[in-house]
Each structure stands twice: as structure tokens, then as C-alpha cells.
Amino acid sequence: MTFSADTSGLFQFLAAQEARVLAAALTGVHDATDHLLAASRNEAPLKTGTLRMTAGKKVTNENGQIYGEVFYSATETSASGVRFNYALRVHEMGEYKNPTTPGTRPKFLSRPLRTNERLYQRFINDAIRRALG
């Protein structure tokens, strides 16, 4: 006795579901990085505005792995002529004694990320749930 089953329809369905999940995850990561970018800009120092103007985001899908990145790329030149990452230096310094703008602080990127981590997970999970209906 032999038994056979045509599973091609099942595999087509699963492939379509996988595509929906990836597209939704991409949307959720975009939503999360948009929120983190806005939240971190609100906390970044504003003396000249350079730091906030150099902020950006990038979302990529690398073989089914979705990555979201928020970055600051401000650089300056020291008195000795050496270029350094101003964004990193300001992010990692201790508390500002006299911030130029109230509400600004060091760790302007990592603090909102930690504070909103569950919200960002929810953005992604909700997008996937909506896609799967």
C-alpha cells in the first residue's frame, strides 16, 4: 500500500506567509527606528544643531534578518588638527553641568532605546500580527 500527498500548495502558502512576515517585520523595524530617531533627537544637545542634523536611520533586510540602525555622525577637528567623532564623545560624557537646551543629556541614543525597548518590540509584533490577519 502506498500513500502520497501533494504538498505543493502548502509550500506555496508557507512561502507567501514568510514573505508577509518579513515585509511586516521590516515595517515594524521602520516604525521603531523612526520613533527612536525622534526620541533621541529630542535629547541630543542643541548648541549648534549639528549633532541633530547628522542623525539618521537605516533599515536593511539581509537574507531574512531585519536590522534597524539609528546613527549620529557629527565629527569635529581638535585644536591639534585631529578629527574625532563628536557625536560619540557627547553621547558618552558625564552629565551636562549647564546644558544649552533643557532636557538634553548624554546617552541621548541609548537611554531612549532602553526606555522604549518593549514599545519597539510591540511595533514589530503588531505589524506581524496585522500581516498574518
N, C-alpha and C positions, 0 to 999 in steps of 0.2 A: 504494500500500500504506500502510495506517495501523496504528499501534500505540498502544494505550492501556493504562494500568495504574491500578488502584485503589490509591492510596497512603493512603487514609483510615485504615486500620489501623496503618500505620507512624506516621502523625502522632499517633494516639491513644497508641500505645506511647511515643513520644518525649515527649509531654506528661506521661504518667504517670511516666516516668523523671526528668523535670525536677522534678516535684513531690517525688519521693523524695529527689533530691539536695538540694533546698532544705530539706526537713524535716531531713535528716541533717546538713546544714551548720549549721542552727540548733541542733541537739542538740550538735554538736561545739563550737560557739562558747559555748554554755551551760556545757559541761564546762570549757572553757579559762578562762572568766571566773570560774567557781566556784573553780578552782584558784588563779588569780591573786589573787582576793579573800582567800582563806585565807592564801596565802603573804605577801601584803603586810601583812595584819593582824598576822601574827607578827613582822614587822619594824618596824611602826609604834610610835612611843613610847606608853608606857602610864601616864604620870604620873597623869592623872585618868581615863583611859579614854574621854574624849570623842571623841578622834580615831578610835579603833577603832569606837566606836558609830555614828559618822556614815558609815562605809563602806558602800557598796552596789554593786550591779551592774545593768546594763540590757542586754538583747539585743533588737535590732529587725531586722525584715526590711522594707527599704524598696525596693519594686519589684525584688525578687530580689537585692538587695545586703544581706548579713548584716553587722550591726555589733554588736560587743561592747564594753561600757564598764564599767570599774571606777572608782569615784569616792570621794572623801572630801570632805565638805562642812562641816567644822568652821570656824566663824567666831568671832572674839572682838572685843572692843572695847578699843581702846588707852586709855591714861590720858587722852588728849585727846578721847576720845569717838568716834573714827573706827573703824568696823567694818572688819576685814580678814580675809582668808582665812588662817586659822591653819594649815590643812592644807597649803596651798601653801608657806607660809613655812617650816614644819618640814621639808617634803619637800626644799626647795631649799637649806637651810642647810648649812654645812660639817659635818664630823664632830662628833658629840656628845662633849664632853670627859668628862662624867660622866652617862652615860645612866641614867635611873631604872630601867630594866629591861635586864639584859644581853641582847645580841643585837639590840637595836633600833638603827636607824640612819636617817640621811637617805636620800633616794632609795628609800624603802620601797615605792614602787609601780613605778618604772621599773626598778630593779635586778632584781626577780623577773621582770618582763616580759622583759627582755633575756636573763636566765639561762635562762628556760624557753621561749623563742620556738619552738624546734624541737619541744618537747613539745606546745605548743599547736597547732602545725601538724599534728602527728601525731593529736591528738584529733579534729581536723576531718576529716583524710584518712581515718582509720579509720572514723569514723561514716559517711562517704560510701561507703566500700568495703562496709561491712556492709549498707547500704541497697540497694546495687546487686547484692549477693549474688555 
